[in-house]
Amino acid sequence: MILIDQIENHLPFPDENQLPDAVEEQQFELTSKFELALEDLDSLVGLADVKTEIRRMAYLMQMGLVRSRNGLKPLTISPHLIFSGNRGTGKKKVAQCVGKIYNEVGVLSKGHVIEARETDLFSGNVDETITKTLEVCNLCIGGILFLSNAFIFKEENREHIEASMRVIADFAKVNEKDIAVIMSGSEIATQVFSRTPLANKLDFANKLKFQDYSPTDLKDLLVKSLLKFDYQITDEALSKVSLLFQRTPSDRDSTNVHRVQDLVKKLASAHAESLQLAETTDIMSLSVITADMVPAPGVLSTNRGIIAGYL
């Protein structure tokens, strides 16, 4: 364990068994915050491989903090990441967890996440794009710049992409002790990005692959989404939902959160319609989703409206 005040003042480190109660409480508080950040990550549905890799990085970064406070050279790793996967696979949620973890291990002073897309970075001409990108970067000091499909690699965008990437690379280098960049996109987009000067200059050492959610994952996501709005779902209704998610959709993106969001809206609509026909309502009837409210197979669409708030 680390006695922070003594290390910073270069005093001898005491025997761990002789630490006073106040110090032990302080150490527990520091450790518990780190563990709470990891628990937030673990609470996400699915993403087993992603969680394992981020935990490995988190422990390595935490040990680097411990070693540096003990006067030892830490093994430094790049905080910049590439998230590769289809839409709606939890990349933004994981980025928010990473921000909290980075804050707890001393990599970032705040740990907030600023999401930026192409429209947030590009403007009418290249000079305006430079200014606009710099404004976004300034918001990210102490936190993470989350580039969400920000660079659509088309010839007509080349000048804007190159200018924006130069600004981000230079800004991140100048503020390298208090900023992290996460590039998020499809497998093809991230492969192209990996070969850009920005990727080479900032050392995106870790690329995490986000798999599509399984039918079981989608069912769990649905239950979590319904609970956020104080809905419960019966076992019979959940069995019908499971059958829906086992069907392969024609749109690959709809294998993920977007499919859950569409179903949440349809269930809520069916629930509201059923109560219009009811003679009386009570707290139970206002909260419970029953099997007759589950739509038939093939009814789900790929509507992109966000209702469940789980991206």
N, C-alpha and C positions, 0 to 999 in steps of 0.2 A: 504494500500500500504506500501511498505517497503523502507525505506531510508537506503541503505546498509551500507554506510560509518559510519553513526551514530550508527547503531546497533553493528558493529564490534568494534567500539571504546567505547561501553557501555555508549553512551550519551543518554539523555532523548529523547524520540520519540515525534516529534512536532505534533500539530494538522494538520490533513490532509488538511484542508482549507488554511493553512498558508504555504504550500510547495511552494518553488520558481518554476518558469517556467522550469529552467534547470533540476530540480529534476523530475518534472512531465514528461518531455521528456525522461529522463533516464528510468523511470518506464514504460512508454509506449513502449519503445524499448524492455525492458525485457519481457513484456507481449506479444508483437507482435511476438517475436521469438518463444515463446511457442505456440501461436496460429497458427503460420505458420507451425510448426511441426505437429500440429493436423490437419491442412488443408491438408497436404501431405497424411496423413492417410485417411482422408475423401474422397480424390480424387480417391482412389482405387475403382475399380468396385466391387459391391456386398459386402460380408463379414460384414453384418450389426451387427450380434451378436459379432463378434470379435472386431469391431470398438468400440462398446458400452463398452465392458469390458476394453479395453485398455484406453479409455477416463476416465473411473472410476479410474483406477490405476494412470493415469497421474495426475488427479486432487488431488488425495490423496497424491501422492509424492510431488506435488507442495506445498500443504498445509503443509506438513512436513518440507519443506525448509523454508517456511514463519515462522512457529512456532519456529524452531530452531534458526532462526535469531532474533527472539523476546525473546529468552531465555527460551522458553517452550520446553518440551519434545515432539518430534514428534512421531507419530504412524508409526513405521517402517514396511515396507512390503518387502518381498523377491523380488529381481529384476529378479530372475530366472524363466523361463517360459517353458511350454511344448506346442508345436504346433502339434495338431493331425489332420490328414486328408489325402486325396489322393494326389497323385502327381499333380502339376500344379494348386494348389488352392490359390496361392499368398502368401505362407508362408514366402518366402525370402523377398519379397517386404515389408511385414508387419514388419519383423525383422529390416529392414533398417529404417522404420518409428519409431519403438520403440527405436532404437539407437539415433535418433535425439531427441526424447522426453526425454529420460534418460539424455542426455547431457544438455538439457535446464532446467531440474529440479534438476541438480546437482548430479545425481546418477553416471554418467560417465563423465570423463574429455574430451573425444573425441567423442564417440558415433559411431565409425566405426564398421563394421561387418566383421568378418573373418569366412568364411564358411569352414567347415571341414567335410570330408567324411572318410570312413574307410581307403582308400588309403593314406590319408593325415596324419593319426595317427599311423597306424600299419606298421611294418617293418619285416625283416627276423626273428629276435628273440626278446624275451621280452625286453632285455636291449635296443635294438635299438628302439623298440616301445616306451619305456619310454623317450628316448632322443628325438624322433620325436614328441611325444605328447607335451613335454615340449617346444620345439621350436615353435609349433603352439600356445601354451598358451601365450608365451612371446609376440607374435604379437597382442594378444587380450587385453593387458593392456590399460585401458581407453575406452574399447569398449565391443563388444559382441562376444562370441564364439558361432557360429551357427552350431550345430551338425546336419547335414542333412543326415538322415539315416546312421549315422556313425557307429552304433553298430548292426551288423547282428548277432543275437544270435544263433550261432552254436557251437557245442561242440568243434570243432577244433579251434575256435577263443577264447575260454574261457580265456586262460592265457593272451592273448593280450588285451581282453576287460577289464579284471580285472585290469591289470597294467595301461592301459590308463585311466580308470575311477579313479584310485587312484591318478594319477598325476593331473588330472583335478580338483578333489575334493580338494586336498591339495593346489594346486595353487590358486584356487578360494577363499579358506579360508584365505590364507596369503594376498591376494590382494582383500579382500572382499569389500573394499571401492571404487574400481575402475575397476570392471569387472562384467559382467553378462553372464550367460550361457542359451542358448535356445536349447532345444532338439526338433528336428522336425522329424516327421515320420508318418507312418500309424497308425491307431487306435490300431492294435495288437502290433506293435513295441513299441508304447508309453506306452501301458499298462504294457508290460514286463519291460520297462525302469523304470516305476514308482516304481517298487519293488526292484530296485538295491540299493546298498549302496551309490552310487553317488547321486541318487535322494533323498535319506533320509538325507544325510549329508548336502546337499546344500539347502534343503527346496524349492523344486519346487512347490510353493504354488498355482500357477495358471496354469490351463490347459485349453487351448483355442481350441475349435473344429472348424475346417475349413470345411464348407459344400461345396459340389460340386457346380459349377456355374450353374445357371439356363440358359435356352435358351436365355432369355433377356440379362443376364449378358454376355454370350458368344458373342452375337451380339454387345454389347457395347465395349467389349474387341477388337473385330475385327475392329471396327471403329477407336478406339484409336491406334491400331497397324498400320493400313493403314495410318493414319495421320502422324505417326512418319516418314514414308517414302514418305510423300507429295503426297499420293493418296487420291482421293475422290471417293465415291461410290454413285451411283444413287439410288433413292428411290425404283425403280423397282428391281434393283440388291439386295438391302438390304432386300426386301420382300422375294426374293428367298433364301437368306442366312438364314433368320429366319426359313424358312421351313426346311432347312438342319439341323439346330441346334435343331429343335423339334423332330427329329428322334433319337431314343435311340441307341447309338453305342454298339457294342458287347464288346468292351474293356472299362472297367470302367474308367481307366485313361484318355481315350480320351473324356470324358465329360468335360474336363477342358482345360487349356491353350494349351496343345499339339494339341488339335483339331483345335483351332484358328490358331496356327502357321502353321499347315498343309494347312489350307485354304488360309492363306495369301500368301504362296508360290505358290499355284495353281492359285490364282487370278493374281498374278504378272506375272506368266508364260503365262497365257492366254492373258493378256494385252500385253505383249511383242510380242507374236505371231501375235496378231491382227494388231499391228502396222507394222509388216513386210509386210503385205499385203496392207497396206494403201499407196496411191500415195503421200499424203502430211501429215505432222504432225505439230501441233501447241502445245502451252503450255497446252491447255485444253485436247487435245487428249493424251498428255503425262501423264496426271494426273488422268483421270476419269476411274473408273471401271464400266462397264455396265453389264446389265443383261445377255447378251449372253456369258459373261466370267465366270459366276458362274457355277461350275461343277454340274453334275446331282447327285441326291441322291445316296449314296452308293459308290461314288468315293473317299470320304475322307478316309485317312488311319490314322494309329496311329504313323506316323513317329516322331521320337524324336528330329529331328534337331531343333535347336533354331534359330528363325529368328526374332520373335517379341520382344524378350528381356523382357518378362513380366512373371516372375516366382514367 
